[in-house]
Amino acid sequence: MNCIIVDDEFLARQLLEGYVKKVPFLEAIALCESAVDAMQVLQTNKVDLIFLDVNMPELNGISLIKALKHKPEIIVTTAYSEYALEGYQLDVIEYLMKPIYFERFLQAVNKAKDQIDLKQKAKQAGSFGLEGSSFFIKTGSQKMVKVNLSDIIYIESQHEYVRIHLKNESHTIYHSLKSMLDILPDDQFVQIHRSFIVNFSSIISVEGNVVRAGDAELSIGKNFRDEFISRIKSKSIGINPGKSTE
């Protein structure tokens, strides 16, 4: 795994570089004093993982994360706990508070490796072909699995991947939620959130801003609520179309 270390403090960069050298599957290809330097490295190199300080001059770590169109896995390294919530909302893999000890560093790195491995497997699964009421996905180099549309409970976006939740199992594939929506029958599936597509037949109840589908409770996004409720009403009895369900 190629990684870069981004921190404006010399000693912090040296510490992390020393930790990286102890991990066989990690290679530090650049030590960057600023987020601007890091952006230049990212433009010309394949980077799997970034160790990123938050409080830096010119461009801070949070701003760098927001500026990246294609994000590697990111481990935030900082002395400021107030950035933790925003960091996790931006899908960083881990948040390490300074001083950073090797044991905690190694836990975060292994977590990042697991995530990268998962994405690689999902990418190998590739795309699928929709045919009638089912499609096939690759779950291994020599194995194809048939997925019946009726078995899908919901589909969850995971950045550049989607996780298809079925009645008894789930599969992760390299695909976008929008592409899924474009090919699935719109009379059977509906998007309720920027992260969720739900099979109408799997919906058990709708209460407030929560849809219960199978064993999952999924939030209804503000931008999707009106259309979703309208479609629910069209499939309902005993509801006055002119009245709100709230």
N, C-alpha and C positions, 0 to 999 in steps of 0.2 A: 504494500500500500504506500503510494507516494503521499507525503504530507508536507505541509509548510507550517512554520511557526511565525506568528505575527504578534509582536509585542515591542513597545517602544523602550522597554527596559533591557539593557544588555544582560544583566544577571538572570533575568527571567528566561530570556532566549537560551542562554547557556545551560540552565537547569533542564529545560524541556528537551534540548538537543541531547543532553546526556541520558535522559530517560528513553528517548527514541532509540538511541544506540543499543539499549539493553533489550529491545523488543525485536526478535528476528524478522517479523513480517512488516516492519516499518522502515521507511527510508525518508529522511528529511532532505528534500531537494532544494529548499531555500529557507533562510532566516530573514524575516522582513521586519524592518524598524517601524513601518507604518502600513495602514490599510491601502494607501495609494501604491506602495511598493508591491503589496500582495496582489492587487488587481493586475498589475503588469505581469507578474509571474503566472497568474491564472489564465491570462490571454494566450500564453505561449507554451504552457505545460499541462499535462494531464495530472490533476491533483485529486486524490481520493479523500483526503482528510485535512482539515485546517484546525490548528490550535490557535485560537483567536482571543486576544485581549480585548477588553471593551473600551476602557478609558484611555484613548489615544488622541493626540493632536490632529488637526486637519479633518480627518474622517474617522469617527469612532467605529468600534466593532459592529454595533447594531446597524449603523448606516451602511456598512459594507455588506452585511447579510442581506439587507433590503435591496441593495443595488445589484446583487448577483442574479442573473437570469437563470443560470444552471448552477445549482449549489452542490458542492461536495458535502460530505458529512462534516459537521462542525462541532468542535468541543470548545466551549467558551472557558477561558482562563482569566479570572479577575479577582480583585480584592473587594469588589463592590456588589453586595448581595441584592441591592435594589434593582439590578438589571435581570435578575433570574426569571421573573415572570415573563417579561417581554422576550427574553431569549427563548424560552420554551414555546411561546406562542409562534415564534419564527422557526420552530422545528429543529432546534439544535439538538444534537444527540445526547449531550451531557453538559453540565455546568460545574466547573471545578473552582473552588474557592482557594485563593492563595492564603498561606503557603501550601503548595501542592506536594503531597507525599507520593512516593512511587506506587504504593499499593492502590491508592485511589486513582492515580493516573492509569494504571494497568486495567482496572475495572472499566474505566471509560473507553479505553482503546479496544478492549475485547467487545464491548457493546457496539462500538462503531464497526468493528470487523463483522460481527453478526449481521448488522444491518446491510452492509455492503454485500455480503454473501447472499443474503435474502434477495436483494435487488438483482444480483447477477443471475440467480436461479429463475427469478421471475422474467428477466429479459430473455433467457434461454427458452422459456415457455412460449415466447413469441406471441404473435397475433392468432386470431381464431377465425374460422369461417362459419357464418351463420347460415343455417339451412333448415327452413321450416321451423319446427318447435324446439330445435336443439342446435348446439354447436360443439366443436371439439377444441380442446386446448392441450398443449404439450406440457406434461408434468415431468418430463425427463427426456434424455436424448433419443430414446427409443419408444417412449410411451405417450399415447394420446388418450385423453379422457373425455368422454361424452358428457356434456352438461345439458340437461333438459331445462328449458325456460321455466317450467312449472315448479322446478326444485329450487329456483333462486328465491331467497328471502329479500336480500338487498345487496347493493354493490357499493363499495366504499372507496373513495379516492385516497390514494397514498402517494401524493406528489405525481411522479411520472408513471405510476403503477395504479392498478385497481385490485381490490380484494373482493372476490365473488363469494358471498356467504350463502351456502346451500343449507339444506335441512340437516345434513349430517356431517358436513365438512366444508372447507373453504379452500380457494385457490387464489394465488397472487400472480398476475400477469402484467407484462409491459404494455400498458394501454392507457389512454386518457378517459376520464369520465364522459367528456363530451363525445368522444368517438363511440363509446358504448351507447350513449343516448341516441345517437344518429342511426344506429343499426337495430336497436331493440324495438319491438312493436309498441307504439305509443299508446295503444289502447290497453296495454298490459303493464307498462312500466311508467313511473313518474319520478321526476327529480323533485325532492323536497328540501334540499340543502345543497350548498356548493360541494359538499362531500358525500352526498347520499342519493342513490337512485333506489326506489322501492318497488317491489312487485305488488301490484294491487291485491292480488289474491293472498298475499302473506300478511296483509294488514289486519290486526286484531282489533285495534281501537285507536281513536284519535282524541286526545284530551289536551286542551290548551295548545301549546306549541310542541307537543310530544306525540310521536307516532310509535305505537307498539307493533313491531313486526317480528313474529317468532318470539325469541327470548330477548330481543334487543329493544331498547328504547332510544329512538332517534329524534333529534331536534329538527323542527321545521324552520328553515331560514326565512328571514323577513322578506327577501326578494322572491321567494317561491310560494309563500303562504296563500296569496289570493287565488292563484291558478290551481293550487292543490285543493284548497277548500271547495272551489267551484267544481272541480272534477269529483270530489267526494260527494257533494250534494247531488250531482247528476246520477250517482249510483245509489242514492239513498231514498228511503221512504219515510214519511212522517216529519220531513223538514220543510219548512216554508222557504222557498228559494230567496225570498226577499229579506229574510232575517239572518243575522249572524249566528254562527255556532258557538261563539264565545259566551 
